Every structure is written in C-alpha cells, then in structure tokens.
Amino acid sequence: MHEFFKALSSPQRLKLLRHLLDIDEPICYCELEGVIERDRSVIYRHLKKLKSVGLIETRHAGKRVECEVREKVKVEKLLELTNQLTNQEVNSNES
C-alpha cells in the first residue's frame, strides 16, 4: 500500500496519469516527452512506477512500447480524490 501512495506522490506522475486518461488509446512512451518536459529516461521511470502499482499497462507494438491506463473509471476517481486532498492541504496552509 505504501508503494501505491508513493507512486501518487509525484506531481509529474499525476500529470502523466491525467494525460493518459485524456487520450482514448494506447500511446508510445516517446510521445509523452512534451507532457512533463523531461527526457525519455525520466518518463520511463515514472511510467514504470505507475505500472508497478497497477495503474497503467504496457504492450509492445513492434519497436514501440505503448501504455494506457488500466481501469479508467477507478483511476479517474482516484485522481479526483487526490485533487481534493491536495486542495484541502493548500487551503489549510493558507489559513
């Protein structure tokens, strides 16, 4: 359980996860470089972490490695909850 929440603790991983939810088809790792402005190795590590906790799945398509969100409805709800918790934390820090 610790690893699951640790995977969600990175704003960059959350941004990648949100992007993957927004598109409705598998996408190659290489096409995600512009999403978080990092090189492929950093993106690969983030995606590997998301995969290790079961949030995304990957498949090989020739030389491409494509990824997509597993169980989109559950991940959408999880991201909504993460946003709510983050907003509460920000609001309590402003008080």
Order of alpha helices (4+ residues) and beta strands (2+ residues): alpha-alpha-beta-alpha-alpha-beta-beta-alpha
